Amino acid sequence: MTFRMKPLLLTLLLIGATATAVLADDAAPEQTEDASTRHLPSRFRGLEFHPVGWTVRDHRFRLTNLIRMQPPGFRADEFDQWLAPTLGLGRGWEATVGVTGAERIGSGGEALFYGAGVQKQFVTEQRGLPAVSIGAYGMAGPHDQQGGRFYLAATKRIAGGPDDYFALDLHGGVKYELYDGDDYGSGSGVRPFVGLTAPVGPRLFLSADFSPSQAWQRTKMYSAGATYRVYKRVGITGGIRNNGFKTHPFISLSL
């Protein structure tokens, strides 16, 4: 990471952490379990490209995260999260670090981006209320490419319960993305996003998400996929996705 990268990334994460801290209530009780998250597959996997309103519970650890970090502004065929360990810090907080691979369009091959993020859930889902969170992440990669995202995300279960065979969760929010680098210059933009997840029985989990394209993207972002749980939280995921540049079928291991 060069000297020029550090100020933007550190400022991005500092602003994100400060904004979430403003909404944190130190006197509030410990985070209670959302009705939608008591059904294991709902937490087994989130959306492909966007965050959800849930956060990882107090002192729980995951090898993958629900924040979904990608490098804004980087023109790539595909994004792959290679590593994204996440720790629940309590009171609705979670923190993550991660490595994302991006297959550059044109010459240059695959680039690796390193990042960190934080999310604070400040509304717990109950009755008519959705789970609501705010968060931020920053990423850095080759050729001084850097960027990140601020976001508001909400999740509401609209069908089924924790003991039902089928359930349906709706997700939505808004994201502000910005980037700067030697290859693609700089830019920023605000877009909404929506998604749905549907646990079916104890092993099958369906998901889809969508967002209008940013100014630097060629097409809309969308995905549709299914995860089959093989053992505990280990599963196989397959489907189709478009990261804002190209559409590809995919199959991967989910943790």
C-alpha positions in Angstrom: 0.0 0.0 0.0 1.5 3.3 -1.0 1.4 6.5 1.0 -1.3 7.9 -1.3 -3.6 5.0 -0.6 -3.5 5.2 3.2 -5.3 8.5 3.8 -8.4 7.6 1.8 -8.7 4.1 3.1 -8.1 5.1 6.7 -10.5 8.0 6.4 -13.2 5.8 4.9 -13.0 3.3 7.7 -12.8 6.0 10.4 -15.9 7.8 9.0 -17.7 4.5 8.8 -16.8 3.5 12.3 -17.7 6.9 13.6 -21.1 6.9 11.9 -22.0 3.6 13.2 -20.8 4.5 16.7 -23.2 7.5 16.7 -26.1 5.1 16.3 -24.8 2.6 18.9 -26.5 2.8 22.4 -24.1 1.7 25.1 -27.0 1.4 27.5 -28.9 -0.9 25.2 -29.2 -4.6 26.1 -27.2 -7.2 24.2 -28.4 -8.0 20.7 -31.3 -10.4 20.8 -31.7 -13.0 18.1 -33.8 -11.9 15.2 -36.8 -14.1 14.3 -35.4 -14.6 10.8 -32.0 -15.8 11.9 -33.1 -18.6 14.2 -33.6 -20.7 11.0 -30.0 -21.9 10.3 -30.0 -21.6 6.5 -30.9 -17.8 6.8 -27.5 -17.2 8.3 -25.8 -19.9 6.2 -25.3 -17.5 3.4 -26.2 -13.9 2.5 -26.5 -12.1 -0.9 -24.0 -12.4 -3.6 -23.1 -8.7 -4.0 -24.7 -6.8 -1.2 -25.0 -6.7 2.6 -28.0 -7.7 4.7 -29.5 -6.2 7.8 -28.3 -9.0 10.1 -24.9 -9.1 11.7 -22.9 -11.9 13.3 -23.9 -12.5 16.9 -21.7 -11.7 19.9 -18.3 -13.5 19.8 -19.4 -15.7 16.9 -16.8 -16.2 14.2 -17.4 -16.9 10.5 -15.0 -17.7 7.7 -17.1 -15.7 5.3 -19.0 -12.5 5.8 -22.4 -10.9 5.0 -20.8 -7.5 4.0 -19.7 -8.7 0.6 -16.6 -6.6 -0.3 -15.8 -5.8 -3.9 -13.5 -3.1 -5.3 -15.7 -0.3 -6.7 -14.6 1.1 -10.1 -12.3 -1.8 -11.0 -13.3 -3.2 -14.4 -13.4 -7.0 -13.9 -15.1 -10.0 -15.4 -15.7 -11.5 -12.0 -15.2 -10.9 -8.3 -14.3 -13.8 -5.9 -14.0 -13.5 -2.2 -11.1 -15.7 -1.3 -11.0 -14.9 2.4 -13.4 -13.0 4.6 -13.2 -13.9 8.3 -15.7 -12.0 10.4 -16.1 -11.6 14.2 -19.2 -10.6 16.0 -18.2 -8.0 18.6 -21.5 -7.8 20.5 -24.3 -5.2 20.6 -24.9 -5.6 16.9 -21.3 -4.9 15.9 -19.3 -7.0 13.5 -15.8 -6.5 11.9 -14.2 -8.2 8.9 -11.0 -8.3 6.9 -10.7 -10.0 3.5 -9.1 -10.7 0.2 -11.1 -10.4 -3.0 -9.9 -11.6 -6.4 -10.9 -9.6 -9.6 -10.3 -10.9 -13.1 -9.4 -7.7 -15.0 -11.2 -7.0 -18.3 -8.5 -7.0 -21.0 -4.8 -7.5 -20.3 -3.5 -7.7 -16.7 -5.0 -10.9 -15.4 -6.3 -11.4 -11.9 -5.7 -8.7 -9.3 -6.0 -9.1 -5.5 -7.6 -6.5 -3.3 -7.2 -6.3 0.5 -9.8 -4.7 2.7 -11.5 -4.3 6.0 -15.0 -3.4 7.1 -17.4 -2.8 10.0 -21.1 -3.0 10.4 -23.5 -2.0 13.2 -27.0 -3.4 13.5 -29.1 -0.9 15.4 -32.6 -2.3 14.9 -33.5 -5.9 15.7 -36.2 -7.5 13.6 -39.4 -8.0 15.5 -43.1 -7.8 14.5 -43.4 -5.0 12.0 -39.8 -3.9 12.3 -37.0 -5.0 9.9 -33.4 -5.6 11.0 -31.5 -2.5 10.0 -27.7 -1.9 9.8 -25.2 0.7 8.6 -21.7 -0.1 7.6 -18.6 0.7 5.6 -15.6 -1.0 4.1 -12.4 0.0 2.3 -10.2 -1.9 -0.2 -6.8 -1.4 -1.9 -5.2 -3.2 -4.8 -2.6 -2.8 -7.6 -1.7 0.4 -9.4 -2.9 2.5 -6.4 -6.5 1.3 -6.9 -8.5 2.0 -3.8 -12.1 2.5 -2.9 -15.0 1.5 -0.7 -18.6 1.6 0.2 -20.9 3.1 2.8 -24.3 1.5 3.1 -27.6 1.2 4.9 -29.1 -2.3 4.8 -32.4 -3.7 6.0 -33.9 -7.2 6.2 -37.4 -8.4 6.9 -38.9 -11.9 7.0 -42.2 -11.8 5.1 -43.1 -15.5 5.1 -42.5 -18.5 7.3 -41.0 -18.8 10.7 -38.0 -20.4 12.4 -39.6 -23.8 12.5 -41.3 -23.7 9.0 -40.0 -25.7 6.1 -40.0 -22.6 3.9 -39.3 -19.0 4.6 -38.8 -15.8 2.6 -36.6 -12.8 3.6 -36.6 -9.5 1.7 -33.5 -7.3 1.8 -33.0 -3.7 0.6 -30.9 -0.6 1.1 -28.8 2.1 -0.5 -25.0 2.2 -1.1 -22.6 5.0 -1.7 -19.4 3.8 -3.5 -16.2 5.7 -4.4 -12.9 4.8 -5.9 -9.5 6.3 -7.1 -6.6 4.8 -8.9 -4.0 5.1 -11.7 -5.9 2.9 -14.2 -9.4 4.2 -14.1 -9.2 7.6 -12.5 -11.8 8.4 -9.8 -15.5 8.4 -9.3 -18.4 7.9 -7.0 -22.1 7.1 -7.1 -25.2 6.2 -5.1 -27.5 3.4 -6.0 -30.3 1.3 -4.2 -30.2 -2.5 -4.0 -32.7 -5.2 -3.3 -32.5 -8.9 -2.7 -34.3 -12.0 -1.4 -33.2 -15.2 0.4 -35.3 -18.3 0.9 -34.3 -21.2 3.1 -36.1 -24.3 2.0 -35.8 -27.1 4.6 -32.6 -27.7 6.5 -30.2 -27.8 3.6 -31.3 -25.7 0.6 -30.9 -21.9 0.5 -32.0 -19.7 -2.5 -30.8 -16.2 -3.0 -31.0 -13.3 -5.5 -30.0 -9.6 -5.6 -30.1 -6.7 -8.0 -28.8 -3.1 -8.2 -28.9 -0.5 -11.0 -25.5 0.1 -12.7 -23.2 2.7 -11.5 -21.8 5.2 -14.0 -18.6 3.2 -14.5 -20.4 -0.1 -14.9 -21.6 -1.5 -18.2 -24.7 -3.3 -17.0 -26.9 -3.8 -13.9 -25.6 -6.0 -11.1 -27.6 -9.1 -10.4 -27.4 -12.7 -9.2 -29.5 -15.8 -8.7 -28.2 -18.9 -7.0 -28.8 -21.8 -4.7 -26.7 -23.3 -1.9 -26.9 -26.9 -0.7 -25.6 -27.5 2.8 -23.4 -30.5 2.8 -22.2 -30.5 6.4 -22.9 -27.9 9.1 -22.0 -24.6 7.4 -20.2 -26.1 4.5 -22.1 -26.1 1.2 -21.9 -25.9 -2.6 -23.3 -22.8 -4.3 -24.1 -22.4 -8.0 -26.0 -20.0 -10.2 -25.6 -17.0 -12.5 -24.3 -13.5 -11.7 -23.4 -10.2 -13.3 -20.9 -8.0 -11.4 -21.8 -4.9 -13.5 -19.6 -5.9 -16.4 -20.2 -9.5 -17.6 -22.6 -12.4 -16.8 -21.2 -15.7 -15.8 -22.4 -19.0 -14.4 -20.6 -19.9 -11.2 -20.1 -22.7 -8.7 -18.2 -22.4 -5.5 -17.6 -23.7 -2.0 -19.6 -21.9 0.8 -18.4 -21.7 4.4 
